[in-house]
Amino acid sequence: MSIFNNTQIAFADKTDSQLKKAYWMFKAIEQPLLTKFGISALNFTVTNNFPFVTDVVKNTLFEQFCGGETREESMKVVKQMFKHHVGSIFDYAIEGKAEEKVFDDTCEEIKQNIKFAEGNPAIPFVVFKPTGFGRIEIYEEIGRKVELTNSQKQEWERVVNRFNEVCQMAYDRNVILMVDAEETWMQDSTDDLVNSMMEKYNTQRAIIWNTVQMYRKGRLEYLAKDLERAKQKNYFLGYKFVRGAYMEKERARAAAMNYPDPIQPTKQASDDNYNSAIDFVLQNLDKVSAFFGTHNEKSTELVMNKMQEMGLPHDHAQIHFGQLYGMSDNITYFLGAEKYNVCKYLPYGPVKDVVPYLTRRAQENTSVAGQTGRELGLIQKELERRKGR
């Protein structure tokens, strides 16, 4: 029996009506055809400014998976979760934009998040996506090491400057800054850029953290090289470990462009890879700090057990856990109750702009084996428990 089955702890902050609403929403997401149709309809209606649709989205998907439309609005959720020893990571969830002004605005938003997080234990990390600071195509060109035009050189310089500005601010204010991972074809240039920022700013401790997707092949070798470089140049490493979120897209592109599939061949191989990363961290705590971003109960329990074997305290400063807001509360709130360092990724932004993020959440819940069923089972169990009180 799983240690993560205490629904009274998991849903301490949810009213009966919120649980019932979540139940019917996950029930709808459970149907792939309905989800596919719903996403198409949602994108069309929001793009064409159907006003009532925004209200519907705000009261369903948005309420389940987002903290609010602004940082300030999201603080209500932040404060409530922190009562349960659960931190928050503001995630400015605007995706799919590709204009320089939007990149500058996003950079400014991340700076504001850093200021907001300074000295606030309820917000232990700040995060951003590389494509929030530049076009995916420019990352791809840099990664391929091709000859750039003058305008491309200037464009990349602006990307590097944005990275440098937020990293400098995070360093100055002692706020941990995580850089998300994205598609493999833009990741090499991101890794190189984040590594250069680690070398520059992680001289005393890990302030700048990279994200490593363990459903990819070759990631353990990548970590070993990172560690070797960090030891040679005397700086610290910080990582967020995830399994990965772009499997279908990655496989389809590899097949279409006739290059080797970069994703592990099976779910078990991804799990084994992820669990090997846990060992890598715990064997190298003199240099490495980690955030285990996972909805997998077995991996979470594995970290907990290994910490116990090593005699490490639950709140060890270099070991963190995290889940997405609106999902796997059974894991998050149990870890919080046991005083582990645990956070929720808390997306925010205007409803219309957050729709691409919300549709991705719905698709992932449909495609990840058993995820939606688990959520439904736990919600149902808690509603029945409350009925029998």
Long-range contacts (C-beta under 8 A, 24 or more apart in sequence): 2-297, 3-301, 3-334, 4-297, 4-300, 4-301, 4-330, 4-331, 4-334, 5-330, 5-378, 5-381, 6-330, 6-334, 7-330, 7-378, 7-379, 7-381, 7-382, 7-385, 8-382, 8-385, 9-330, 9-333, 9-334, 9-337, 10-329, 10-330, 10-332, 10-333, 10-334, 10-378, 10-382, 11-329, 11-333, 11-378, 11-379, 11-382, 12-84, 12-333, 13-80, 13-81, 13-84, 14-329, 14-382, 16-383, 16-386, 19-379, 19-382, 19-383, 20-383, 21-60, 21-63, 21-64, 22-64, 22-326, 22-375, 22-379, 23-376, 23-379, 23-380, 23-383, 25-60, 25-61, 25-64, 26-365, 26-372, 26-375, 26-376, 26-379, 27-376, 29-362, 29-365, 29-366, 29-372, 30-366, 30-372, 30-373, 30-376, 31-366, 32-366, 35-362, 35-363, 35-366, 38-362, 39-359, 39-362, 39-363, 42-355, 42-359, 43-355, 43-359, 46-352, 46-355, 54-351, 54-352, 57-351, 57-355, 57-358, 58-351, 61-358, 61-361, 61-362, 62-351, 62-354, 62-358, 64-326, 65-324, 65-325, 65-326, 65-327, 65-347, 65-357, 65-358, 65-361, 66-93, 66-325, 66-326, 66-346, 66-347, 66-348, 66-349, 66-354, 66-357, 66-358, 67-325, 67-346, 67-347, 67-348, 68-348, 69-348, 69-349, 69-350, 69-351, 70-348, 71-112, 71-113, 71-116, 71-348, 73-348, 74-346, 74-348, 77-325, 77-346, 78-122, 78-123, 78-346, 79-122, 81-122, 81-336, 81-344, 82-121, 82-122, 84-333, 84-336, 84-337, 85-336, 85-337, 85-339, 85-342, 86-332, 86-333, 86-335, 86-336, 86-342, 86-343, 86-344, 87-121, 87-122, 87-123, 87-124, 87-125, 87-341, 87-342, 87-343, 87-344, 88-122, 88-123, 88-325, 88-343, 88-344, 88-346, 89-123, 89-124, 89-125, 89-126, 89-127, 89-178, 89-322, 89-343, 89-344, 89-345, 89-346, 90-116, 90-117, 90-123, 90-126, 90-127, 90-346, 90-348, 91-127, 91-345, 91-346, 91-347, 91-348, 92-128, 92-132, 92-347, 92-348, 92-349, 93-347, 93-348, 93-349, 93-353, 93-354, 93-357, 94-132, 94-349, 94-350, 94-353, 94-354, 94-357, 95-129, 95-131, 95-356, 95-357, 95-360, 96-356, 98-135, 100-158, 103-132, 103-133, 103-134, 103-158, 103-159, 103-162, 104-162, 106-132, 106-133, 107-132, 107-133, 107-162, 107-165, 107-166, 110-166, 111-165, 111-166, 111-169, 114-166, 114-169, 114-170, 114-173, 114-175, 114-177, 115-169, 115-173, 117-173, 117-175, 118-173, 118-174, 118-175, 124-176, 124-320, 124-341, 124-343, 125-175, 125-176, 125-177, 125-178, 125-209, 125-291, 125-320, 125-343, 126-170, 126-175, 126-176, 126-177, 126-178, 127-177, 127-178, 127-179, 127-180, 127-345, 128-166, 128-177, 128-178, 128-179, 128-180, 129-179, 129-180, 129-182, 130-179, 130-180, 130-182, 130-186, 130-190, 130-193, 131-182, 131-186, 133-159, 133-162, 133-163, 134-158, 134-159, 134-162, 136-182, 136-183, 136-186, 139-186, 139-187, 139-189, 139-190, 140-185, 140-186, 140-189, 142-189, 142-192, 143-185, 143-186, 143-187, 143-188, 143-189, 143-192, 159-193, 160-193, 163-193, 163-194, 163-197, 164-197, 167-197, 167-200, 167-201, 167-207, 167-208, 168-201, 170-201, 170-207, 170-208, 171-201, 171-207, 171-208, 174-207, 175-207, 176-206, 176-207, 176-209, 176-238, 177-207, 177-208, 177-209, 178-209, 178-210, 178-211, 178-238, 178-240, 178-291, 179-208, 179-209, 179-210, 179-211, 180-211, 180-240, 181-210, 181-211, 181-212, 181-213, 181-242, 181-244, 182-246, 183-246, 183-249, 183-250, 184-216, 184-246, 184-250, 184-262, 185-253, 191-222, 195-226, 195-229, 198-230, 198-235, 198-236, 198-237, 198-238, 199-229, 199-230, 199-233, 199-235, 202-230, 202-235, 202-236, 202-237, 202-238, 203-234, 203-235, 203-236, 204-236, 205-236, 205-289, 206-236, 206-237, 206-238, 206-288, 206-289, 206-318, 207-238, 208-238, 209-238, 209-239, 209-240, 209-289, 209-291, 210-237, 210-238, 210-239, 210-240, 211-239, 211-240, 211-241, 211-242, 211-293, 212-239, 212-240, 212-241, 212-242, 212-277, 213-242, 213-243, 213-244, 213-245, 214-241, 214-242, 214-243, 214-244, 214-270, 214-273, 214-274, 214-277, 215-243, 215-244, 215-247, 215-263, 215-264, 215-270, 215-273, 216-244, 216-262, 216-263, 216-264, 217-262, 217-263, 217-264, 218-262, 219-273, 219-277, 220-273, 220-276, 220-277, 220-280, 223-277, 223-280, 224-280, 227-280, 227-284, 227-287, 227-288, 230-287, 231-287, 236-287, 236-288, 236-289, 237-287, 237-288, 237-289, 238-288, 238-289, 238-290, 238-291, 239-277, 239-281, 239-288, 239-289, 239-290, 239-291, 240-290, 240-291, 240-293, 240-322, 241-274, 241-277, 241-278, 241-281, 241-290, 241-291, 241-292, 241-293, 241-294, 242-293, 242-294, 243-270, 243-271, 243-274, 243-294, 243-296, 244-270, 245-360, 245-364, 248-367, 267-369, 271-296, 271-298, 271-299, 274-299, 275-299, 275-302, 278-302, 278-303, 278-306, 279-306, 281-319, 282-306, 282-307, 282-310, 285-318, 288-318, 289-317, 289-318, 289-319, 289-320, 290-318, 290-319, 290-320, 291-320, 291-321, 291-322, 291-343, 292-319, 292-320, 292-321, 292-322, 293-321, 293-322, 293-323, 293-345, 294-321, 294-322, 294-323, 295-323, 295-324, 295-327, 295-328, 295-331, 295-368, 295-371, 297-331, 300-331, 300-335, 304-340, 314-338, 314-339, 314-340, 314-341, 315-339, 315-340, 315-341, 316-341, 317-341, 324-361, 326-361, 327-361, 327-365, 327-371, 327-375, 328-374, 328-375, 329-378, 330-378
